[in-house]
Amino acid sequence: MTNRVSYAPQDFQKMCKQAERDHESKKLVVLMARVKRQIAERENPGRIGETSSTDSGLMRLPSRSAPFER
């Protein structure tokens, strides 16, 4: 028999809600970075290569995903 940690139902629900908030905030950070990059590209059309190199460290969502769909 293995020892498993069993959480109380309220604790599990709180953990699920926190995980969902964390996931939503990560998506929001990615979206904000994308919008900032697009604004910078519009303001400085000749500097597209520079702004894309700074964006390479951010988490990118797959193109097939629907990030705001549940």
SULLIN-V401215 format. One record per pair of residues at least 6 apart in sequence whose ideal C-beta (glycine too) atoms are under 7 Angstrom apart, sorted by the first residue. I is the first residue (numbers start at 1). J is the second residue. D is the distance in Angstrom with one decimal. If there is no record, write none. Layout:
BEGIN
[[I:J:D] [I:J:D]]
END
This chain:
BEGIN
[[26:59:7.0] [27:67:5.2] [30:58:6.5] [30:59:5.9] [30:61:6.1] [33:55:6.6] [33:58:5.2] [37:51:5.4] [37:55:5.4] [40:51:4.9] [41:48:5.5] [41:51:5.9] [61:67:5.5]]
END
